[in-house]
Amino acid sequence: MRIRHIIAVLLPLLVTLPAGAQEATPAVPGAVTPQVVTATPGPDDPRLNICTAPTLDGFVPHIIRPGERLADLLTGVPNISVTQLAALNCLDDPAALPVGAVVWVPAAGSSMALIGEADSEPEIMNFEASDLAVQNQGEITFTWEAQGAKAYFYACPGDPNSECRRPPLAMNVPLTGEITISNFRYAGLKRFRLEVRGAGDTVTEDITIEVTCSQRWLGPVTGFSACPQSPPLAVFAAWQPFEGGIMLWFSDTREIWVMTNADHRVQVFPDTFVEGEPDPLITAPEDRYTPVRGFGRVWAALGGEDSPLGWALAEETGFDSARQPVGSRSYTTFIQGPGDTVYAVTLIPQIGVGLWTPVAG
């Protein structure tokens, strides 16, 4: 009875099924039925909340070529730093760009519509720069007049013997126009190319300019080609050498820096010495010295002759020093020592890390 009841219920439903469904070809055993595939959005990627370069107005894609640096891609863009651009593109190492990868950079030129016929013979009638030498904080204006179908303006390797290819995603520029470039980050030769295409042919012309740093680095710092963003800050200081390191005192901050040789460690102490306080009553051996005043107070607190500094090798000396940050966001500062000596000191405040090394002198 139960089976008859089920059949009685199903019969009206079978009768009312759509004709198309009734006429569907029955599945063949072992055959694969084609499936309609539709794209579905993947899970939310949290990186898009931080790495926003692909979504920013005025940013355009750029395919990395061999030898390119982020600073080169920012030539002529004054309002964003290399660190910011790396963060916006989720780059692991701003100094090592993966060739072939796409990064989004601020557009340096205009994508204005071009005037010209596709069959026009390409020709560059004029291409010149306002100057052939510039300081890194200055600017150069390039002007040109050409005819053809399309024109491109882009940077090339500074070496004139190096191959230069137009970036795959380079934007068009007007056939007659100008571009002003400033905020160069590296000294050296910079080469710029105007390329005009038309009638199945291409003509190019290059201009090479020389960039020098507006500010000087402290000492002959080898291998650091980026120009400093600020000049050295002059400050009066005191210096004293020890068996195991040095002490520095700065007049503007009234801080005493203890820099030990064995571990390259830097410790910074406030100078709490008050005029009239006694100096350490410890007699140094021959050819050695007992530090006095603020140096003596910190030296005694660290253990005196048993500290990593040991005995002083000479009396303290006052001199004209200077400090210069390596970059606007860097933890490292160059410090002028006596004579031609320059130290690189890296201080990370919240975690109390301080390291130093001599880089000149």
Beta strands, then each sheet from edge to edge (+ up, - down):
strand 1: 59-63
strand 2: 102-106
strand 3: 123-129
strand 4: 133-135
strand 5: 139-147
strand 6: 150-156
strand 7: 172-173
strand 8: 176-182
strand 9: 188-198
strand 10: 201-212
strand 11: 233-242
strand 12: 245-250
strand 13: 255-260
strand 14: 266-270
strand 15: 317-325
strand 16: 332-336
strand 17: 342-348
strand 18: 353-360
sheet 1: 1+ 2-
sheet 2: 3+ 5- 8+
sheet 3: 4+ 10+ 9- 6+ 7-
sheet 4: 14+ 13- 12+ 11- 15+ 16- 17+ 18-
end
